[in-house]
Structures are given as structure tokens and as C-alpha cells.
Amino acid sequence: MRRLRKQLQRNWLWGVYTLFVAVAVSTHLNANPNVSLFTSDGPYGMGKTITWLILLAFLFYSINISRKEDFFKSLNKMMQILWSRQVGLDLYVGLLVPLFIIYLHEGSLLVFALWVLPVLFFANLATFLYLALNYDSLVQHFVL
């Protein structure tokens, strides 16, 4: 029991991410029942599969790192280094671009607001999920 409690304390953020992914995927599938989740028949179709592969590779890498090092302890160490602060700030300023694309694509402040917190907490793990789920409509909206 003690070991389980320690694992839950250490990995609660992954539990939140799993819940977020489950809600995002199920909501997307309910709204788009005829759309394939992992493949695309539309233009640039291979891009959807590549996006999912990038997301999965980055997810597995992130999980592997979190098993070796505590995220919050590492963050504390990094924040003591000025360049680490700059890189972190650059990451979050860079996240404004996909958030703006989410807003343009959805056209709804409510849907945008529902994606803001996951993007701020999980950064590219959330933005790649949005891109993978909405790949076909994003291509139609912005490319064609």
C-alpha cells in the first residue's frame, strides 16, 4: 500500500494526462463518428499518421524520463539557471501559436478555453494530440 501511494504521488500528472487524452479522444470521436482516428484519406494523409507517431514517441520518451527523474525537482534545479528560464519562457511563448490556431480552427472561446490548461500543463503533448485529432479539418481549413 505504501509503495502504491508513493507511485501515485510521483505519477499523478500522468494520471491527469491520461484522463485528458481519454476525454479529448472520446469527445472527438462522438463529434466525428465517421472519421478515422489514426489515418487520413484526405490530402497530405500521411501527415496524420506521422503526427500520431511523433506524439507517441514523445510521450514514451517523456514517460521514460519521468521514471528516472522527478519532474518538479528537476524544474526547481533548472529554474536556478538563467538560460533554463529563457528556454522555458520561449517554450510557453511558442505555445501561443498552436493556441491561436486552436482558436481559429474551433471558432469558439469555450473549446479554446478547454484546451488552454492542458496545453499550459502538458505543452507539446497536448498540442500534438490536438493536431492528430483534428488533422484533416486543419488541413482543409488552413492549407486547401
Secondary structure, 3 states (H helix, E strand, C coil): CHHHHHHHHHHHHHHHHHHHHHHHHHHHHHHCCCCCCCCCCCCCCHHHHHHHHHHHHHHHHHHHHHHHCCHHHHHHHHCCCHHHHHHHHHHHHHCHHHHHHHHHHHCCHHHHHHHHHHHHHHCHHHHHHHHHHCHHHHHHHHCC
